Each structure stands twice: as structure tokens, then as C-alpha cells.
Amino acid sequence: MTTSTTSLPGGTWTMGDLTVTRVGYGAMQLAGPGVFGPPADHDGALDVLRTAVELGITHIDTSDFYGPHVTNRIIKEALHPYADSLTIVTKVGARRDAEGGWPHARAPHELRQAVLDNLENLGLDTLDVVNLRLGAVEGPEPGSLAEPYGALVELQQEGLIRHLGLSTVNAEQVAEAQAMAPIVCVQNLYNLARRSDDELVDSLAEQGIAYVPYFPLGGFSPLQSSALSAVAERLDASPMAVALAWLLQRSPNILLIPGTSSVAHLRENVAGAGLVLSPEDVAELDAIGR
Ligand SMILES: NC(=O)c1ccc[n+]([C@@H]2O[C@H](COP(=O)([O-])OP(=O)(O)OC[C@H]3O[C@@H](n4cnc5c(N)ncnc54)[C@H](OP(=O)(O)O)[C@@H]3O)[C@@H](O)[C@H]2O)c1
């Protein structure tokens, strides 16, 4: 059974047969420094996840390469057995090296192993949504995705994956994947200041496909802009709240996955996303990324 009502800001969005709250949670910050190794505060990490679910969030974004393995195991410890209403979205296509780097790992045998690792570490028989991450963290790299995406389509046909998505991709790669098998979401870098995907957001909205921006708060370098600070001050809100509310109002297919290792920040983000921005506020904020 899935829930289709929520009191969270922005309501819900449906990916395939999975209905999720548009305010979700990104679990990457739960691993140790540099997204490597265990967190300093293990119990605190469990608390963040349990609070997210208590607040009504039904969309958690993760990957087995966070840690590696650490974040998924914490999710399992905190939340397994999972509520029927919870959707866990994971991603494959990279691995961690000894220095904490993120080299590509997209040969078919590496993708199969990554899916099996996700299943084991999350404690699942089928993964709800798997994103194929193709480019680098700063953006897409052009090129055909036929071989790695084809490998994931096979794993989907075997029943290990329910729905497919893409991450760090361009419009051509989205179209190439769509010609092979449907996607339900695209996860790319996008926020108030980084708007190179504006056209992609709109075209995916027309196709009923979710757009899930990573680094919604700027990621490792928090968003900083005098225009953002001015709007936040005028509304008596934090810049983070304004940045999340702007995303939520930008397009109905945008799903939020802000990352935090703090229960207090999680609560702030969920409440902040509900801030109502006037057309004048939006016009000022739009000028930041143009
Ligand atoms: N597909 C990809 O390649 C890719 C790449 C990167 C990320 N992701 C996904 O996207 C999610 C979001 O990205 P992200 O976590 O890197 O970046 P983000 O959400 O833009 O920002 C996270 C940073 O903001 C801080 N923060 C969060 N809420 C705050 C608040 N209310 N007040 C002050 N600081 C706050 C966090 O620190 P605290 O922990 O101290 O709150 C953390 O340092 C990740 O969790 C991950 O699931 C995907």
C-alpha cells in the first residue's frame, strides 16, 4: 500500500507505481568525513533517519558507495523492516578507491555486483529505484549509455530493480535511455545558482518524469549570494529555507533530497521548504542563476 496524502510541503509525486513526498531526504551526509567510513555519531545517524520517517518523508536517496556500504547499513539498522510507503532510491556506476575517490564502475559485471551489494546492505529483495550515475559530480560527460543502461535493464527484467533512473546525464543520454526502457527520474546537480538544467527540468516535467536535484543547498560549498540573503532576511527565514522553497516552487516534478547529519537541520529543512515565495521573491532569486 502506498500513501498519496501528506502534510509535508509540496505534496507528493508518483514515480512509476511509487508515490513519494516531494520533500525527501538525502542520506550521503550520514557517512564519515569525505563520505568515507563510519559516522562520528552512529546513534545520531539512526536518529536522523527515524526522524525523517516520523516527519512523514517517504523518499530516501542513498548509494552503496557512500561509506562505502556504511550509509545503506545505517538505513537498514534504523528502518528495516521498511514501511510499505517508504521508497529508497539508490545509485550505481561508481565505486570508492583507497584514497576516497569516486572512479567509474559501469562495466556490466560491476553494475550487477553493485545492485547485489545494495540489496544485501539495505536488506531488500528488489530495489525500488536505481539510478545509473554516468558523469562526474560536477556534471555530465557526453557519450552513449547503451551498454551500462542495457545491463541495468537486464537486472530489472530479472526482478532485482523495480524502476530505473539516471544521474549526472545530459538530454541526449536521457533520450537514448528512454528509447531502451522507461526512466522515472533524473538526478543532476541543480540549485538556485546552478541552472544549466533549466530546459531539462521542463522537458522532464512534460513527460511526467521526476527531476531530483543534488546539492540543493550547494553541497560541499553552501549557497552564498547577496540576493539570496536579502530575500531570506525580508522573509525572516534562513537562506536554506529559501533555496528549498524556490526548488519546490520551480516545477512540480522537482523532488527535494537535502542532505544533513543533524536532526535539527532536518526539521528546519522540512519546515523551510514550505515557505511561500511571492512572484517578486522568485524574480529576485531567478536573477541569481541567470
Ligand atoms: N547523483 C549524484 O552524483 C549525487 C552527488 C551528490 C549528492 N547526491 C545526493 O544528493 C543529496 C543532497 O546533496 P548533499 O547532501 O551533498 O548537499 P546539500 O543537500 O546541498 O547540502 C548538504 C550540506 O548542507 C548542510 N545543511 C543541511 N541542512 C542545513 C541547515 N538547515 N542548516 C545548515 N546547514 C545545513 C549539511 O550539513 P549538516 O550535516 O551539518 O546539516 C551539509 O553540509 C545527498 O545526500 C545524496 O543523496 C547525489
The ligand as an SDF file (V2000), in Angstrom:
LIG
                    3D

 48 52  0  0  0  0  0  0  0  0999 V2000
   23.8850   11.6760   -8.0100 N   0  0  0  0  0  0  0  0  0  0  0  0
   24.9820   12.1780   -7.5150 C   0  0  0  0  0  0  0  0  0  0  0  0
   26.0560   12.1050   -8.1240 O   0  0  0  0  0  0  0  0  0  0  0  0
   24.9400   12.8520   -6.1720 C   0  0  0  0  0  0  0  0  0  0  0  0
   26.0120   13.6770   -5.7750 C   0  0  0  0  0  0  0  0  0  0  0  0
   25.9170   14.3090   -4.5430 C   0  0  0  0  0  0  0  0  0  0  0  0
   24.8130   14.1290   -3.7220 C   0  0  0  0  0  0  0  0  0  0  0  0
   23.7920   13.2950   -4.1140 N   0  0  0  0  0  0  0  0  0  0  0  0
   22.5870   13.1130   -3.2620 C   0  0  0  0  0  0  0  0  0  0  0  0
   22.0200   14.3860   -3.0170 O   0  0  0  0  0  0  0  0  0  0  0  0
   21.8040   14.5760   -1.6120 C   0  0  0  0  0  0  0  0  0  0  0  0
   21.9350   16.0540   -1.2720 C   0  0  0  0  0  0  0  0  0  0  0  0
   23.2360   16.5090   -1.5380 O   0  0  0  0  0  0  0  0  0  0  0  0
   24.2710   16.9290   -0.3990 P   0  0  0  0  0  0  0  0  0  0  0  0
   23.8600   16.3510    0.9070 O   0  0  0  0  0  0  0  0  0  0  0  0
   25.6220   16.6260   -0.9050 O   0  0  0  0  0  0  0  0  0  0  0  0
   24.2000   18.5090   -0.4320 O   0  0  0  0  0  0  0  0  0  0  0  0
   23.1380   19.5860    0.1010 P   0  0  0  0  0  0  0  0  0  0  0  0
   21.8500   18.9380    0.4640 O   0  0  0  0  0  0  0  0  0  0  0  0
   23.1190   20.6720   -0.8990 O   0  0  0  0  0  0  0  0  0  0  0  0
   23.8600   20.1820    1.3780 O   0  0  0  0  0  0  0  0  0  0  0  0
   24.2590   19.3910    2.4530 C   0  0  0  0  0  0  0  0  0  0  0  0
   25.0960   20.2780    3.3660 C   0  0  0  0  0  0  0  0  0  0  0  0
   24.2790   21.3010    3.9080 O   0  0  0  0  0  0  0  0  0  0  0  0
   24.3010   21.2550    5.3340 C   0  0  0  0  0  0  0  0  0  0  0  0
   22.9470   21.5440    5.7950 N   0  0  0  0  0  0  0  0  0  0  0  0
   21.8160   20.8600    5.5180 C   0  0  0  0  0  0  0  0  0  0  0  0
   20.7500   21.4450    6.0970 N   0  0  0  0  0  0  0  0  0  0  0  0
   21.2240   22.5300    6.7600 C   0  0  0  0  0  0  0  0  0  0  0  0
   20.5990   23.5210    7.5580 C   0  0  0  0  0  0  0  0  0  0  0  0
   19.2840   23.5340    7.7800 N   0  0  0  0  0  0  0  0  0  0  0  0
   21.3960   24.4770    8.1030 N   0  0  0  0  0  0  0  0  0  0  0  0
   22.7290   24.4990    7.8660 C   0  0  0  0  0  0  0  0  0  0  0  0
   23.3750   23.5740    7.1230 N   0  0  0  0  0  0  0  0  0  0  0  0
   22.6290   22.5980    6.5670 C   0  0  0  0  0  0  0  0  0  0  0  0
   24.7530   19.8650    5.6850 C   0  0  0  0  0  0  0  0  0  0  0  0
   25.4780   19.8620    6.9020 O   0  0  0  0  0  0  0  0  0  0  0  0
   24.8810   19.1880    8.2630 P   0  0  0  0  0  0  0  0  0  0  0  0
   25.1130   17.7240    8.1200 O   0  0  0  0  0  0  0  0  0  0  0  0
   25.7020   19.8170    9.3300 O   0  0  0  0  0  0  0  0  0  0  0  0
   23.4450   19.5640    8.3310 O   0  0  0  0  0  0  0  0  0  0  0  0
   25.6810   19.5130    4.5270 C   0  0  0  0  0  0  0  0  0  0  0  0
   26.9760   20.0080    4.7610 O   0  0  0  0  0  0  0  0  0  0  0  0
   22.8630   13.6880   -0.9580 C   0  0  0  0  0  0  0  0  0  0  0  0
   22.5400   13.3920    0.3700 O   0  0  0  0  0  0  0  0  0  0  0  0
   22.8640   12.4910   -1.8850 C   0  0  0  0  0  0  0  0  0  0  0  0
   21.8180   11.6030   -1.5070 O   0  0  0  0  0  0  0  0  0  0  0  0
   23.8380   12.6760   -5.3350 C   0  0  0  0  0  0  0  0  0  0  0  0
  1  2  1  0
  2  3  2  0
  2  4  1  0
  4  5  1  0
  4 48  2  0
  5  6  2  0
  6  7  1  0
  7  8  2  0
  8  9  1  0
  8 48  1  0
  9 10  1  0
  9 46  1  0
 10 11  1  0
 11 12  1  0
 11 44  1  0
 12 13  1  0
 13 14  1  0
 14 15  2  0
 14 16  1  0
 14 17  1  0
 17 18  1  0
 18 19  2  0
 18 20  1  0
 18 21  1  0
 21 22  1  0
 22 23  1  0
 23 24  1  0
 23 42  1  0
 24 25  1  0
 25 26  1  0
 25 36  1  0
 26 27  1  0
 26 35  1  0
 27 28  2  0
 28 29  1  0
 29 30  1  0
 29 35  2  0
 30 31  1  0
 30 32  2  0
 32 33  1  0
 33 34  2  0
 34 35  1  0
 36 37  1  0
 36 42  1  0
 37 38  1  0
 38 39  2  0
 38 40  1  0
 38 41  1  0
 42 43  1  0
 44 45  1  0
 44 46  1  0
 46 47  1  0
M  CHG  2   8   1  16  -1
M  END
$$$$
